[in-house]
Amino acid sequence: MADNSKLWTQSPVDVLRASASPRVEDIDFTATPGFDGKKSHGNDVLEERGAVLAALQEKLYAHGRTGDSRSVLLVLQGMDTAGKGGMVKHVIGMVDPQGVDLASFGVPTQLEKQHHYLWRIRKALPRAGRIGVFDRSHYEDVLVVAVHDLVPRQVWEKRFDEINAFEKELADEGTIIVKVALFVSADEQKKRLQERLERPDKHWKYNPGDVTERGFLPQYRTAYQRVLDRTDTDHAPWYVVPADRKWYSRLAVTEILIDALEQLDLDWPAPDFDVEHEKKRLAES
């Protein structure tokens, strides 16, 4: 069997970190940074590494059941069709769903609008021992609102400092934060939207507003660059992932998640009972 691990010439944790990535306007959306292999190779590696991810997640969940308060939070951001939902299905789908807290953030409800923008985010934070996944997030409140002038600039400008402080608080409390920005080209986005229109089984994914938003792509890329510049921190790093090739983006995020879990240096939690005594009791039962 080939050693597929050697196909990574650079760690995605290093090569995709926002501080090491091209500016948004210069991204090669079809690139596979750090990976010297084709789709078939990538799928093989994904299967292999998926087993590693699942084992690490099980250890995290086990620790949560025994009083360890630590968790992992994966933030997924990207334009429509960038692959956020597919990331949940194909990457998070490789682990035990018992250990996952998934939240999706759309247009705020009337109730949510009555609260601070971080109110709904705090309610959805991962529980101890879980991997939390945000499909969109608090970053909508410095992206969409800026592009569409939904609030004055001075309002969303101050949110960057608030977000950095919020994420530092989470990190200090034991949450490993991983933020992924998925970038898809305009042509690939159009292709994916066309597929949603042509396939009845994908009509439910289509939103007429997605076509409207395509007219704001330059503004969104400017807004995303601002987010990366202002909120890429060591305690809550951003990773810039080219997403025209779905197999690559899923593989890259898998590797980034594995790295986050490995930072916790988890082993199986020690039992709070005498194993040998329990073996004896069981044998005698």
C-alpha positions as CSV (number, residue, x, y, z in Angstrom):
1,M,0.0,0.0,0.0
2,A,1.3,3.4,-0.9
3,D,2.3,5.8,1.9
4,N,-0.2,8.6,1.1
5,S,1.0,10.7,4.0
6,K,4.0,11.7,1.9
7,L,1.6,13.4,-0.6
8,W,1.5,16.3,1.9
9,T,4.6,18.3,1.0
10,Q,3.6,21.0,3.6
11,S,1.3,20.8,6.5
12,P,-2.1,22.5,5.7
13,V,-2.0,24.0,9.2
14,D,1.1,26.0,8.0
15,V,0.4,26.6,4.3
16,L,-3.3,27.6,4.7
17,R,-2.9,29.8,7.8
18,A,-4.3,33.2,6.8
19,S,-1.0,35.0,7.6
20,A,0.8,32.7,5.1
21,S,-1.9,32.7,2.4
22,P,-2.3,35.0,-0.6
23,R,-4.6,38.0,-0.4
24,V,-8.2,37.0,-1.2
25,E,-8.1,38.8,-4.5
26,D,-5.0,36.6,-5.5
27,I,-6.3,33.2,-4.4
28,D,-6.0,30.4,-6.9
29,F,-9.4,28.7,-6.2
30,T,-8.4,25.5,-8.0
31,A,-5.1,25.1,-6.1
32,T,-4.3,22.3,-3.7
33,P,-1.7,24.0,-1.4
34,G,0.7,21.6,0.2
35,F,-0.8,18.4,-1.4
36,D,1.0,16.8,-4.3
37,G,-1.6,14.3,-5.4
38,K,-4.8,13.9,-7.5
39,K,-8.4,13.5,-6.4
40,S,-8.1,9.7,-6.2
41,H,-5.1,10.1,-3.9
42,G,-6.9,12.7,-1.8
43,N,-9.9,10.5,-1.3
44,D,-7.7,7.7,-0.2
45,V,-5.9,9.9,2.3
46,L,-9.3,11.3,3.5
47,E,-10.5,7.8,4.3
48,E,-7.3,7.0,6.2
49,R,-7.2,10.2,8.2
50,G,-11.0,10.0,8.8
51,A,-10.3,7.0,11.1
52,V,-7.7,9.1,13.0
53,L,-10.1,12.0,13.3
54,A,-12.8,9.7,14.7
55,A,-10.5,8.1,17.2
56,L,-9.4,11.5,18.5
57,Q,-13.0,12.8,18.7
58,E,-14.0,9.7,20.7
59,K,-11.2,10.4,23.2
60,L,-12.5,14.0,23.5
61,Y,-16.0,12.9,24.0
62,A,-14.9,10.3,26.7
63,H,-13.1,13.1,28.5
64,G,-16.2,15.3,28.4
65,R,-18.2,12.5,30.0
66,T,-15.7,12.3,32.9
67,G,-15.6,16.0,33.8
68,D,-13.1,17.5,31.3
69,S,-14.5,20.9,30.2
70,R,-12.4,21.2,27.0
71,S,-14.0,21.3,23.5
72,V,-13.2,22.2,19.9
73,L,-15.0,24.8,17.8
74,L,-14.9,24.7,14.0
75,V,-16.1,27.9,12.4
76,L,-17.1,27.5,8.7
77,Q,-17.5,30.7,6.6
78,G,-17.8,31.1,2.8
79,M,-20.1,32.3,0.1
80,D,-23.1,30.3,-1.0
81,T,-22.0,26.9,-2.6
82,A,-18.5,27.2,-1.1
83,G,-19.0,23.8,0.5
84,K,-19.9,24.5,4.2
85,G,-22.8,21.9,4.2
86,G,-20.6,19.4,2.4
87,M,-17.9,19.9,5.0
88,V,-20.4,19.0,7.7
89,K,-21.6,15.9,5.8
90,H,-18.3,14.5,4.6
91,V,-15.8,15.6,7.3
92,I,-17.9,15.8,10.5
93,G,-19.9,12.9,9.2
94,M,-16.8,10.7,9.8
95,V,-17.1,11.1,13.6
96,D,-19.6,9.9,16.2
97,P,-22.6,12.4,16.0
98,Q,-23.0,12.0,19.8
99,G,-19.9,14.1,20.2
100,V,-20.9,16.9,17.8
101,D,-22.8,20.1,18.5
102,L,-23.9,21.6,15.1
103,A,-25.3,25.1,14.7
104,S,-26.3,27.1,11.6
105,F,-26.7,30.8,11.6
106,G,-28.9,32.5,9.1
107,V,-30.7,35.8,9.1
108,P,-31.3,36.7,12.8
109,T,-34.8,36.1,14.1
110,Q,-36.9,38.8,15.7
111,L,-35.9,37.5,19.1
112,E,-32.2,37.4,18.2
113,K,-32.4,41.0,16.9
114,Q,-33.5,42.1,20.4
115,H,-30.2,40.9,21.8
116,H,-26.5,41.5,21.3
117,Y,-25.3,39.8,18.1
118,L,-23.1,37.4,20.2
119,W,-26.1,36.2,22.2
120,R,-27.2,33.6,19.8
121,I,-23.6,32.5,19.3
122,R,-23.0,32.0,23.1
123,K,-26.2,29.8,23.2
124,A,-24.7,27.5,20.6
125,L,-21.2,27.0,21.9
126,P,-20.0,23.4,22.1
127,R,-20.6,21.5,25.3
128,A,-17.7,19.9,27.2
129,G,-16.1,17.1,25.2
130,R,-17.8,18.0,21.9
131,I,-16.7,19.3,18.6
132,G,-18.8,22.3,17.9
133,V,-19.5,23.2,14.2
134,F,-20.7,26.7,13.1
135,D,-22.2,26.8,9.6
136,R,-21.8,30.5,9.3
137,S,-21.2,32.3,12.5
138,H,-20.7,35.6,14.4
139,Y,-18.6,36.7,11.3
140,E,-21.9,37.3,9.4
141,D,-22.1,40.4,11.6
142,V,-19.0,41.9,10.1
143,L,-19.5,40.5,6.6
144,V,-23.1,40.7,5.4
145,V,-23.8,43.9,7.4
146,A,-20.7,45.6,5.9
147,V,-21.4,44.6,2.4
148,H,-25.1,45.6,2.5
149,D,-24.7,48.6,4.9
150,L,-27.2,47.1,7.4
151,V,-25.6,49.0,10.3
152,P,-23.4,52.1,10.3
153,R,-19.7,51.4,9.8
154,Q,-18.8,52.6,13.3
155,V,-21.0,49.8,14.7
156,W,-19.5,46.9,12.8
157,E,-16.0,48.3,13.0
158,K,-16.0,47.9,16.8
159,R,-17.1,44.3,16.5
160,F,-13.7,43.1,15.5
161,D,-12.3,43.9,18.9
162,E,-15.4,42.4,20.6
163,I,-15.0,39.2,18.5
164,N,-11.3,38.9,19.4
165,A,-12.0,39.4,23.1
166,F,-14.9,36.8,22.9
167,E,-12.7,34.2,21.2
168,K,-9.9,34.8,23.7
169,E,-12.4,34.2,26.5
170,L,-13.4,30.9,24.9
171,A,-9.8,29.8,24.4
172,D,-8.9,30.7,28.0
173,E,-11.8,28.5,29.1
174,G,-10.4,25.5,27.2
175,T,-12.0,25.7,23.7
176,I,-9.6,25.1,20.7
177,I,-10.9,27.4,18.0
178,V,-10.4,26.6,14.3
179,K,-11.8,29.1,11.7
180,V,-12.0,28.1,8.0
181,A,-12.8,30.4,5.2
182,L,-13.8,28.5,2.1
183,F,-13.2,30.4,-1.2
184,V,-14.9,29.3,-4.4
185,S,-14.5,31.0,-7.8
186,A,-17.3,32.9,-9.5
187,D,-17.4,30.3,-12.3
188,E,-17.5,27.3,-10.0
189,Q,-20.2,29.0,-7.9
190,K,-22.3,29.5,-11.1
191,K,-21.8,25.9,-12.0
192,R,-22.9,24.7,-8.6
193,L,-25.9,26.9,-8.6
194,Q,-26.8,25.7,-12.1
195,E,-26.7,22.1,-10.8
196,R,-29.1,23.0,-8.1
197,L,-31.5,24.3,-10.6
198,E,-31.2,21.3,-13.0
199,R,-31.5,18.6,-10.4
200,P,-34.8,18.2,-8.6
201,D,-33.0,16.6,-5.6
202,K,-31.1,19.8,-5.2
203,H,-33.9,22.3,-5.6
204,W,-34.2,22.6,-1.9
205,K,-30.7,23.9,-1.7
206,Y,-31.4,26.7,-4.1
207,N,-32.1,30.2,-2.9
208,P,-32.9,33.0,-5.5
209,G,-31.0,35.4,-3.2
210,D,-27.8,33.5,-4.1
211,V,-27.8,34.9,-7.6
212,T,-28.4,38.4,-6.2
213,E,-25.4,38.0,-3.9
214,R,-23.2,37.1,-6.9
215,G,-23.4,40.8,-7.8
216,F,-21.6,41.6,-4.6
217,L,-18.6,39.2,-5.0
218,P,-16.0,42.0,-5.1
219,Q,-17.5,43.6,-1.9
220,Y,-17.5,40.3,-0.1
221,R,-13.9,39.6,-1.0
222,T,-12.9,42.9,0.4
223,A,-15.0,42.2,3.6
224,Y,-13.4,38.8,3.9
225,Q,-9.9,40.2,3.6
226,R,-10.8,42.7,6.4
227,V,-11.9,39.8,8.6
228,L,-8.8,37.9,8.0
229,D,-6.6,40.9,8.7
230,R,-8.4,41.8,11.9
231,T,-9.2,38.5,13.5
232,D,-6.5,36.0,12.6
233,T,-5.0,35.3,16.0
234,D,-2.9,32.6,17.6
235,H,-5.8,31.6,19.9
236,A,-8.3,31.6,17.1
237,P,-6.5,31.2,13.7
238,W,-8.0,31.5,10.3
239,Y,-7.3,29.1,7.5
240,V,-7.9,30.1,3.9
241,V,-9.0,27.1,1.9
242,P,-9.4,27.1,-1.9
243,A,-12.7,25.3,-2.5
244,D,-13.2,24.7,-6.2
245,R,-11.9,21.2,-5.6
246,K,-14.2,19.8,-3.0
247,W,-12.0,16.8,-2.3
248,Y,-9.1,19.0,-1.4
249,S,-11.0,21.4,0.9
250,R,-12.5,18.4,2.8
251,L,-9.1,16.8,3.1
252,A,-7.5,20.0,4.3
253,V,-10.1,20.7,6.9
254,T,-9.8,17.1,8.2
255,E,-6.1,17.6,8.7
256,I,-6.7,21.0,10.4
257,L,-9.2,19.4,12.8
258,I,-6.8,16.5,13.6
259,D,-4.2,19.0,14.5
260,A,-6.6,20.9,16.8
261,L,-7.5,17.7,18.6
262,E,-3.9,16.6,18.9
263,Q,-3.2,19.9,20.7
264,L,-5.3,18.6,23.6
265,D,-2.9,15.7,24.0
266,L,-5.7,13.3,24.9
267,D,-5.3,9.7,26.1
268,W,-8.2,7.5,27.4
269,P,-9.5,8.9,30.7
270,A,-8.6,6.8,33.8
271,P,-11.5,4.9,35.2
272,D,-13.0,6.0,38.5
273,F,-13.4,2.3,39.6
274,D,-11.2,-0.6,40.3
275,V,-11.0,-2.5,37.0
276,E,-9.8,-5.8,38.5
277,H,-12.4,-5.7,41.2
278,E,-15.1,-5.1,38.6
279,K,-13.8,-8.0,36.5
280,K,-14.1,-10.3,39.5
281,R,-17.7,-9.1,40.3
282,L,-18.7,-9.6,36.7
283,A,-17.3,-13.1,36.6
284,E,-19.2,-14.0,39.8
285,S,-22.5,-12.5,38.6
